[in-house]
Amino acid sequence: MPYDFQEHEEIIRAIEQARARRANSTGYEYGFVVVFEGEVSGWMNWLRSPEHWMPGALAIDAEGRVWEARGGDEYHGARRWERIRL
């Protein structure tokens, strides 16, 4: 599978958005900031319930590690979280 530079850039942008949210808000020191389609969509204290998120949503922890919601569909939500390694 060829390397997707556009996807890489989107993930880097999502990490930057999560860092900005953590820096500009209280209560985000831990847990996961969720980014979907270029917008911060929420926060959760631990990685759970992929069915509550659309496939393609990215969850970023305080260390900058990234998980993507995969599988499923728009109606039922994602089926799982998978770690993305850059």
JOTAJO-V136113 format. One record per pair of residues at least 6 apart in sequence whose C-alpha atoms are under 7 Angstrom apart, sorted by the first residue. I is the first residue (numbers start at 0). J is the second residue. D is the distance in whole Angstrom. If there is no record, write none. Layout:
# JOTAJO-V136113
<<I:J:D> <I:J:D>>
This chain:
# JOTAJO-V136113
<<13:34:6> <13:37:7> <14:59:6> <14:63:6> <17:32:6> <17:59:7> <21:27:5> <21:28:6> <28:61:7> <29:44:7> <29:60:7> <29:61:6> <30:43:6> <30:44:4> <30:45:5> <30:60:6> <30:61:7> <31:42:5> <31:43:5> <31:44:6> <31:45:7> <31:46:7> <31:58:6> <31:59:5> <31:60:4> <31:61:7> <32:41:6> <32:42:4> <32:43:7> <32:58:6> <32:59:5> <32:60:7> <33:39:6> <33:40:5> <33:41:5> <33:42:6> <33:56:7> <33:57:5> <33:58:4> <33:59:6> <34:40:5> <34:56:6> <34:57:5> <34:58:6> <35:55:7> <35:56:5> <35:57:6> <49:68:6> <49:76:7> <49:77:5> <49:78:6> <49:79:5> <49:80:6> <50:75:6> <50:76:4> <50:77:5> <50:78:6> <51:76:6> <52:68:7> <52:76:5> <52:77:6> <53:68:7> <53:73:6> <53:76:5> <53:77:6> <54:68:5> <54:69:5> <54:70:6> <54:71:7> <54:72:6> <54:76:6> <54:77:5> <55:67:6> <55:68:5> <55:69:6> <56:67:6> <56:68:5> <57:65:7> <57:66:6> <57:67:5> <57:68:6> <58:65:6> <58:66:5> <58:67:6> <59:65:5> <59:66:7> <65:82:6> <65:83:5> <66:80:6> <66:81:5> <66:82:4> <66:83:5> <67:80:5> <67:81:5> <67:82:6> <67:83:7> <68:77:6> <68:79:6> <68:80:5> <68:81:7> <69:77:5> <69:78:6> <69:79:6> <69:80:6> <69:81:7> <70:77:5> <70:78:5> <70:79:7> <71:77:4> <71:78:5>>
